[in-house]
C-alpha cells in the first residue's frame, strides 16, 4: 500500500505534466492577437512563437514579419515570413527571439497571433 509521501509525489508529477501540456498548447494556439495592423509596427519585444497571421486587406504589395525588436532593425536577414497579397489566415508556427515586427505591404492590413514565453 502506498504511503502519503508516495501519493503526494504522484499528485505533484500529475500537476507538472498537466502544466507542461498547458504551456505547449498555449504556444501552439497563441494567446495574443494584434489589433489590425495598417502601418509598420513593433508587435512584441520579447521572445516567443509566431502562430499565424490573417491578411484582412490584400493591398498591392507583400508585407513581412521579422524577428526584430524595432522597425529599423527589420531586415532581410531576420525575415520570418512574407505576408502575401492573399486574404485569409496563414499558419506559421515559427519561434522568434528578438521580438516581432510587421512591415506593411502597400495598402495591406493584417492581424498577427502569437505567444510570448
HUZIWO-V365798 format. One record per helix or strand of 2 or more residues. SS is the DSSP state (H for helix, E for strand). FROM is the first residue (numbers start at 1). LEN is the number of residues. Records with the same first field share a line. If there is no record, write none. Layout:
BEGIN
SS->FROM-LEN + FROM-LEN
END
This chain:
BEGIN
H->4-26 + 76-3
E->32-2 + 41-4 + 48-10 + 63-5 + 79-5 + 88-9 + 100-4 + 109-8
END
